[in-house]
Each structure stands twice: as structure tokens, then as C-alpha cells.
């Protein structure tokens, strides 16, 4: 059997009502506001990017140190530091307008009204294609994580945010810090989510044995990178089989993706697309490398359309 030619591999995917050129995203919090990685890769070749979290007012974030490397990843306790929605509109949206790739804005807040205020300001802008609702940040002391662990609140905030996002897709980012992630996934779906992204980081700690104090000023942070990948793959598959597939809701899988083979694992587990995060700190063009590897994988395995991989676990 002859291998398909390079041109016969179709990488485009349908995701939450949008057509992406390919299933590779840049994850929120690791690609800034878009332009930071522009010198390392052509952002228009990536299927999509998710901006750093945007809140109603500027946030300085947590005290430093707020990042520490671990044996197989990193902990961060940035605390949603960002420029606020008004400066974002003035300074960053013009950059987003010049891109051809799909753009989601990650939205955060300390109350439901703050989430809605941010979405209301951004929803009319043509440069923004959708929203990722950050209800699962493990390194802030208010909001965020509280919403993400309570199914009733997940449904409530999703339902109200969807009204504000209107025709633009709303993706809800799930925390792994729950007893059963399928329960919160179903709550988000019942609230009207168009897609789910998972998983966010795991709460963790690193201790300096000389000072006998936590390395991070925040004491704890969110663990990301290769250490969490097998757990993330399992949770994506669990949500896919127990909540997303029955509802016809696409998943954006993330958590330690460094290579094309990592990405394929998430697709087989049930993700329709994948997001690359921590790997960009090691290789700023990691997403582009992974995309090229996915095309090679499809060609070598006689796969004509990459969407055939989604949920293909035997």
C-alpha cells in the first residue's frame, strides 16, 4: 500500500463551531498575549492560541519567586498577573487583529460579575474568536479555583458567561483538583459550554531544605510539564467517555505535551485539539515542531484526516 502524499494529509479540524487549520493551540499563560512568541515561529501556522488570563482590572500577581523548575516540569504561582481588559484592548488587540490564526481569550475574575464584564467588553471585537473561562487557577487566593470545584457554581458561571459570549464559543477550563472531573465537566456542559479544556495544573509545593521554607513566595503553585502528562491523558479520556462524547462537545487536551507522540496520545484519548504550554519554555517553537510531527505521523500511518485520531483508543 502506497503512503498518502504529503498533500493528502488534512490537518484541519472542526472545534466548537470553528474551523481550525490544525489541532495545535498555544496554551494560556505560556504564550503571553500573542506577540511574545512571534519571533520564534509563524503564529499563523498554529491552529489557535489562547491569551494570558485577562481580568477586569490590572493585577500585579503574586510576590516573587513565583516560578520554580522541578525534575519533570515546573511550578508557577503567577497569580493571574495581567494588564487588565482596557489596556489589553488598547495595546494587544491590534496585534491580534494582524493574525490569521484562531484566537481565544482566557478570562478570569474574582466574581461572576467580573467575568461577565470582561467578556462583555471583548465579545464585540472581530479579532477575538472565542473565550476560555478560567475557573480553575490553583495559585490565586480568591475566585478561580472556588468556582471550578463546585459543580453548581460551574454550571451557574458557565450559563451566564455563555449569554455574554453570544455567538462566540465558550470553552471552560477544568481543574483536576476534584473528586470526579466528569461531574464538573457535565456541569459545564449543562451550563452551555461549547468546549472544554483540560487539564489545568495540579497544586504542588517545592521546599528549600536549607531554609526549610517553600521556594515559592505563595508557598504552593501549579505543577505543569511532563510529570502530569499520564494523569492528564487519563482525565481527558474519562471526560471524553463519560461527558463530552455523549454531549457532542469537543475537548482541548493539555498537560505535559512536548512531542507529536504526546499530542497523538491526547487525540486518541478523546481530544479534538491539543494545547502546548510548558514545553515552550524549553523550546519556544515547540508547537510548530509538534505540528510538523503530527503531519509526519499521519502520513506514516496512512491517516488522511487527523480528526480520525480523536477518540481512536482501542
C-alpha positions as CSV (number, residue, x, y, z in Angstrom):
1,X,0.0,0.0,0.0
2,X,1.4,3.4,-1.0
3,X,1.8,6.1,1.6
4,X,-0.5,9.1,1.2
5,X,1.3,12.0,-0.3
6,X,2.1,15.0,1.9
7,X,-0.7,17.0,0.3
8,X,-3.3,14.2,1.1
9,X,-3.0,14.7,4.9
10,X,-5.7,17.0,6.0
11,X,-4.9,18.7,9.4
12,X,-7.9,20.9,9.7
13,X,-10.4,20.2,12.5
14,X,-13.8,21.4,13.5
15,X,-13.8,22.8,17.0
16,X,-16.7,24.4,18.9
17,X,-18.2,25.7,15.6
18,X,-14.9,27.0,14.3
19,X,-12.7,25.5,11.6
20,X,-9.1,25.4,12.6
21,X,-6.2,24.9,10.2
22,X,-4.8,22.3,12.5
23,X,-5.4,21.0,16.1
24,X,-2.4,22.6,17.8
25,X,-3.0,25.6,20.2
26,X,-0.6,27.6,22.3
27,X,-1.9,27.3,25.9
28,X,-2.9,30.2,28.0
29,X,-0.3,31.7,30.4
30,X,2.7,30.3,28.4
31,X,2.4,32.4,25.2
32,X,1.7,35.8,26.6
33,X,-0.6,38.0,24.7
34,X,0.5,36.5,21.3
35,X,3.4,38.6,20.2
36,X,5.9,37.2,22.7
37,X,6.5,34.0,20.6
38,X,6.2,35.7,17.2
39,X,10.0,35.9,16.7
40,X,10.3,32.1,17.2
41,X,7.6,30.9,14.9
42,X,5.0,32.0,12.4
43,X,1.9,32.2,14.6
44,X,-0.4,31.9,11.6
45,X,0.7,28.3,11.1
46,X,-0.6,27.3,14.5
47,X,-4.3,26.2,14.8
48,X,-5.0,28.6,17.6
49,X,-3.7,30.5,20.6
50,X,-5.1,31.3,23.9
51,X,-4.0,34.5,25.5
52,X,-2.8,35.0,29.0
53,X,-5.6,35.5,31.5
54,X,-7.4,38.8,31.3
55,X,-9.2,40.3,34.3
56,X,-11.3,43.4,34.6
57,X,-8.6,45.5,36.3
58,X,-4.8,45.1,36.1
59,X,-3.3,42.6,38.6
60,X,0.3,42.6,39.8
61,X,0.1,38.9,40.7
62,X,1.8,37.1,43.5
63,X,5.1,38.1,45.0
64,X,8.4,36.6,43.7
65,X,9.8,34.0,43.5
66,X,6.8,32.6,41.6
67,X,8.3,30.1,39.2
68,X,10.5,27.1,40.1
69,X,11.7,24.2,38.0
70,X,11.1,20.6,39.1
71,X,12.6,17.3,38.0
72,X,10.0,16.8,35.3
73,X,8.3,20.2,34.9
74,X,7.7,23.4,36.7
75,X,5.6,25.1,39.4
76,X,4.2,28.5,38.8
77,X,2.3,30.9,41.1
78,X,2.0,33.9,38.9
79,X,-1.4,34.8,40.4
80,X,-3.1,35.9,37.2
81,X,-0.8,38.9,36.7
82,X,-2.1,40.8,33.7
83,X,-2.6,44.3,32.2
84,X,-6.4,44.4,32.6
85,X,-9.0,44.4,29.9
86,X,-8.8,48.1,28.9
87,X,-5.0,48.1,28.3
88,X,-5.4,44.7,26.6
89,X,-7.9,46.3,24.1
90,X,-5.7,49.3,23.5
91,X,-2.3,47.6,23.2
92,X,-2.8,43.9,22.4
93,X,-5.9,43.6,20.3
94,X,-4.3,45.4,17.4
95,X,-1.6,42.7,17.4
96,X,-4.3,40.0,17.4
97,X,-6.0,41.7,14.5
98,X,-3.0,41.1,12.4
99,X,-3.0,37.3,13.0
100,X,-4.8,34.8,10.8
101,X,-4.9,32.1,13.5
102,X,-7.9,31.4,15.8
103,X,-7.7,33.5,19.0
104,X,-9.3,32.6,22.3
105,X,-9.0,35.0,25.3
106,X,-8.7,33.4,28.7
107,X,-11.0,35.2,31.1
108,X,-10.6,35.3,34.9
109,X,-12.2,37.2,37.8
110,X,-12.9,37.3,41.5
111,X,-16.7,37.2,41.0
112,X,-19.1,36.2,38.3
113,X,-19.8,39.9,37.5
114,X,-16.1,40.5,36.8
115,X,-16.0,37.5,34.4
116,X,-19.1,38.9,32.6
117,X,-17.7,42.4,32.4
118,X,-14.6,41.2,30.7
119,X,-16.5,39.1,28.2
120,X,-19.0,41.9,27.5
121,X,-16.1,44.2,26.6
122,X,-14.4,41.7,24.3
123,X,-17.2,39.9,22.6
124,X,-17.9,42.6,20.0
125,X,-14.2,42.5,18.8
126,X,-13.6,40.8,15.5
127,X,-10.1,39.8,16.4
128,X,-11.4,37.5,19.2
129,X,-12.9,34.2,18.1
130,X,-13.8,32.7,21.4
131,X,-13.3,32.6,25.2
132,X,-11.7,30.2,27.6
133,X,-13.3,30.5,31.1
134,X,-10.6,30.2,33.7
135,X,-12.4,28.8,36.7
136,X,-9.5,26.5,37.8
137,X,-6.5,28.5,38.7
138,X,-4.7,26.9,41.6
139,X,-2.4,29.8,42.6
140,X,-4.8,32.6,43.5
141,X,-6.4,33.1,46.8
142,X,-9.9,34.1,45.6
143,X,-12.3,33.2,42.8
144,X,-10.9,30.8,40.2
145,X,-10.4,27.6,42.0
146,X,-13.5,28.0,44.1
147,X,-15.7,28.2,41.0
148,X,-14.0,25.2,39.4
149,X,-14.5,22.7,42.2
150,X,-18.2,23.3,42.9
151,X,-20.5,21.8,40.1
152,X,-23.4,24.1,40.9
153,X,-21.1,27.1,40.6
154,X,-19.5,25.7,37.4
155,X,-22.9,25.4,35.8
156,X,-24.0,28.9,37.0
157,X,-20.9,30.8,35.8
158,X,-20.9,28.9,32.5
159,X,-24.5,29.7,31.9
160,X,-24.1,33.4,32.5
161,X,-20.8,33.6,30.6
162,X,-22.3,31.9,27.6
163,X,-25.0,34.6,27.5
164,X,-22.3,37.2,27.3
165,X,-20.2,35.5,24.7
166,X,-23.2,35.2,22.4
167,X,-22.3,33.5,19.1
168,X,-18.7,33.2,20.0
169,X,-17.7,29.8,21.5
170,X,-17.2,29.5,25.2
171,X,-14.6,26.9,26.4
172,X,-14.5,26.0,30.1
173,X,-11.1,25.1,31.6
174,X,-11.4,22.3,34.1
175,X,-9.4,21.8,37.3
176,X,-8.1,18.3,38.1
177,X,-8.4,19.1,41.8
178,X,-11.8,17.4,42.2
179,X,-13.0,14.0,43.3
180,X,-14.6,13.3,39.9
181,X,-13.8,15.6,36.9
182,X,-16.6,14.1,34.9
183,X,-19.1,15.7,37.3
184,X,-17.7,19.2,36.8
185,X,-17.4,18.6,33.1
186,X,-21.1,17.7,32.9
187,X,-22.0,20.8,34.9
188,X,-20.1,23.0,32.4
189,X,-21.9,21.2,29.5
190,X,-25.3,21.7,31.2
191,X,-24.4,25.4,31.6
192,X,-23.9,25.7,27.8
193,X,-20.2,25.3,27.3
194,X,-19.2,24.8,23.6
195,X,-16.0,23.1,24.5
196,X,-13.9,22.0,27.5
197,X,-10.2,22.4,28.1
198,X,-8.3,20.1,30.4
199,X,-6.3,19.8,32.5
200,X,-5.1,22.8,34.4
201,X,-2.2,22.5,36.7
202,X,-2.0,20.4,39.9
203,X,-1.4,22.2,43.2
204,X,2.0,21.3,44.4
205,X,5.0,22.5,46.6
206,X,8.8,22.6,46.5
207,X,10.7,23.1,49.7
208,X,14.2,24.6,50.2
209,X,15.8,22.2,52.6
210,X,18.4,24.7,53.8
211,X,15.9,27.5,54.8
212,X,13.1,24.9,55.5
213,X,10.7,27.2,53.7
214,X,8.7,26.8,50.5
215,X,10.6,28.0,47.4
216,X,7.6,29.9,46.1
217,X,6.5,33.1,47.9
218,X,2.9,31.8,47.5
219,X,4.0,28.6,49.2
220,X,2.2,26.5,46.6
221,X,1.9,26.7,42.8
222,X,0.6,24.8,39.8
223,X,2.6,21.9,38.6
224,X,2.8,21.5,34.8
225,X,5.0,19.7,32.3
226,X,5.9,16.1,31.6
227,X,5.2,14.9,35.2
228,X,1.5,15.4,34.8
229,X,1.0,14.0,31.2
230,X,-0.1,10.4,32.0
231,X,-2.7,11.8,34.5
232,X,-3.9,14.4,32.1
233,X,-4.3,11.8,29.3
234,X,-6.4,9.6,31.7
235,X,-8.6,12.6,32.7
236,X,-9.2,13.6,29.1
237,X,-10.2,10.1,28.3
238,X,-12.5,10.0,31.3
239,X,-14.2,13.2,30.4
240,X,-14.5,12.2,26.8
241,X,-16.2,8.9,27.5
242,X,-18.4,10.0,30.4
243,X,-19.4,13.5,29.5
244,X,-18.1,15.0,26.2
245,X,-18.7,12.3,23.7
246,X,-22.4,11.8,24.8
247,X,-23.0,15.5,24.5
248,X,-21.0,16.0,21.3
249,X,-18.7,18.6,23.0
250,X,-15.1,18.8,21.8
251,X,-12.1,18.7,24.2
252,X,-8.9,20.7,24.1
253,X,-6.3,18.4,25.8
254,X,-3.2,19.7,27.6
255,X,-0.7,18.7,30.3
256,X,2.9,18.0,29.5
257,X,2.8,17.8,25.7
258,X,6.3,18.1,24.4
259,X,6.3,15.9,21.2
260,X,4.0,14.8,18.5
261,X,3.6,11.4,20.1
262,X,2.4,13.1,23.3
263,X,-0.2,15.0,21.2
264,X,-1.3,11.8,19.5
265,X,-1.9,10.3,22.9
266,X,-4.3,13.1,23.8
267,X,-6.1,12.8,20.5
268,X,-6.6,9.1,20.8
269,X,-7.8,9.6,24.4
270,X,-10.6,11.9,23.0
271,X,-9.3,15.4,22.5
272,X,-10.2,17.1,19.2
273,X,-7.2,19.5,19.7
274,X,-4.2,19.9,21.9
275,X,-2.5,22.9,23.7
276,X,1.2,23.2,24.2
277,X,2.3,25.1,27.3
278,X,5.3,24.4,29.5
279,X,7.3,23.0,26.5
280,X,7.6,26.5,25.1
281,X,9.8,27.5,28.0
282,X,12.3,24.9,26.8
283,X,11.7,25.3,23.0
284,X,9.8,28.4,22.1
285,X,8.8,26.9,18.8
286,X,7.7,23.6,20.3
287,X,4.1,24.0,18.9
288,X,5.5,24.3,15.4
289,X,7.7,21.2,15.9
290,X,4.7,19.2,17.3
291,X,2.5,20.2,14.3
292,X,5.2,19.0,11.8
293,X,5.4,15.8,13.8
294,X,1.7,15.2,13.7
295,X,1.7,15.6,9.9
296,X,4.5,13.0,9.7
297,X,2.7,10.6,12.0
298,X,-0.5,10.8,9.9
299,X,1.5,10.2,6.7
300,X,3.4,7.3,8.1
301,X,0.2,5.7,9.5
302,X,-1.9,6.3,6.3
303,X,-4.2,8.7,8.0
304,X,-5.8,11.1,5.5
305,X,-7.6,13.3,8.1
306,X,-6.2,14.0,11.6
307,X,-9.7,14.1,13.1
308,X,-9.7,10.3,12.6
309,X,-7.5,10.1,15.6
310,X,-9.9,11.6,18.1
311,X,-11.3,9.0,20.4
312,X,-9.4,6.3,18.5
313,X,-8.3,4.4,21.6
314,X,-8.7,0.7,21.0
